[in-house]
Amino acid sequence: MEEAITIFRRLGYEASEATFLTLAAIHSGYFVRRQYAEFLGLGRGGNEQRFVEKLLQKGHASFTRYHLNKVVYHIRAKSIYNRLGQTDNRNRRDKAPRTLKRKLMCLDFVLAHKGQRFLATESKKVAYFTADREIPLSDLPVRRYVSRESSAPTDRYFVDKLPIFADDSSPSAPVVHFAYVDEGAETLQGFETFLDQYRALLSAISFEIVYVADRSTWFEKAAKLAANM
């Protein structure tokens, strides 16, 4: 991450801009001005305006207006993700409104815990759990993809891209924190699927699951499901 920040500073971004650009691209691909202002710890003002103008002028982002004139910025330039070593990152692709909302909520969670060590990419998550925690690869949540161009399937891990960070304050047994982001589900089926896919991994570590939602409808039932893990 530090290397990417240095590269973005060479492209004309200030240190705070480069840091936020890195976080937003890796964890979401989308952001709103409020999130940059909160990242800076400042009220709304000229700082965010200068940042978004710079992004747009350099062709590194685009914007879309949604309901009630809400403007969402999309970091979509391939050059940004190439410099992050994320050439295949799907965050640069357009998302449906519901998925976009989940992406913004994921970034909110990351920004609310910006002092933590997030496992931001698939490779970092796999390396942490298999190398640092010595958990078998077979215990990690996986999805198998079959390409029309190749007969060999491809296994991808942690495809939900939900935020995960490791609390290193207790080195002997670090607690791993998982955020499940509910962007407005009508049932708990998605959360139940998440728990089932992560069951083998969770059984091998100390963990905390944070159920993130914009309403409290499912909090109590979600807590009971997680307590039975």
C-alpha positions, 0 to 999 in steps of 0.5 A: 500500500505504501508503494502505491501511495508513493506512485499516486503522489508522483501522479500529482496527488497529495499524501491524503488524496493518494492514501484515500484513493488507494483505500477506496479503489481496493475496498470499494471502487466507489466513494462519495464526497462525505467519505473523503471528508470523514477520512480527512477528519474535516467538515465538508469543504474545498478539500474534497472538491479539489480531490474529485476535480483532480480525479476527473481531470486525470480521467481516473474516475467518473461520476453518476447522479442518483436519487435526490441528486446524490453523486457517486464517484467511480474509480474506474481507470485501468491505470490506477488498478495496474499501479495497485497490482490489481489488474483483474480487480472488478471494482473498476466495473460498473455495478448495479445500484444495490451492489454499489450501495454495498460497496459504499457501506464496505468503504464506510466500515474500512474508514471507521476502522482505518487504524486496523490492518485490513486484508484488502485483497484475495492474495493477502487474505489467502496468504494470511490464513494459510501462511500466518495462521497455518490453516489449510487452503481447503478450509477457506471460502472458495468458488470455482469458475469454469471458463469457456476458453479453458477446460481447467477450472479456476478457484477464487477465494473470498469472492464476496470481498467483504472487509476483514482485519486482524487485531494484532494486539494479542500476538499469541492469538489474534482475533480476526474481525469479519464484516458482513454487509447487508445492503437491504436484504429482505431475509437472512438467507445471505447471512446464513450462506456467509456463515456456512461458507466461512464455517470451516475457517471460523472454527479454526480461529478466534473471531468477531463478526460485525453485521453491518446494515442501515437498519436494525431489522435483522440484528437480533436474529443475526446475532443468534445465528452467529452465536451458534457458530 
